[in-house]
Amino acid sequence: ALEAGSALHIQACLPFLYPALKAHKDTQLCMVAVGIIRDISRALGDQRVQYAGAFMNVLLENLQSNVLNRNVKIH
């Protein structure tokens, strides 16, 4: 349901999205957050570049985590 014009609203969601991504003990929450990043990136198209660095840093932290459930890492 996101469109390229939604970039302004995404900025308001980021303070909630990053902690959800870092909730390594809550598998479901983390999986949903990864899905949201996928949807945001797809919807923003070329505008995703401004968020890509921050998203990738958090996703790489997730891949390196020993606590995070393996199923989240697959997503």
C-alpha positions, 0 to 999 in steps of 0.5 A, spaced: 500 500 500 506 504 500 507 508 494 513 513 492 510 519 495 510 516 502 517 518 503 515 523 508 511 518 512 517 513 513 521 518 517 516 518 522 516 510 522 523 509 523 524 510 531 519 504 531 522 500 526 529 500 528 528 498 535 523 492 532 529 490 528 534 490 534 529 486 538 533 479 537 529 475 543 522 477 539 522 473 533 516 475 530 517 482 531 524 482 528 521 478 522 515 483 521 520 489 521 525 485 516 518 485 512 517 492 513 524 494 510 523 490 504 516 493 503 519 500 504 525 499 499 520 496 494 515 502 495 521 508 495 524 505 488 530 510 487 529 514 494 531 508 498 538 510 497 537 515 503 535 509 508 539 504 505 546 505 509 542 505 516 537 499 514 544 495 511 547 496 518 541 494 522 540 488 518 548 486 518 548 486 526 542 481 525 546 477 521 551 477 526 547 476 532 548 469 536 541 471 539 537 472 533 533 466 531 535 463 525 528 463 521 529 471 521 536 471 518 533 467 512 528 473 511 
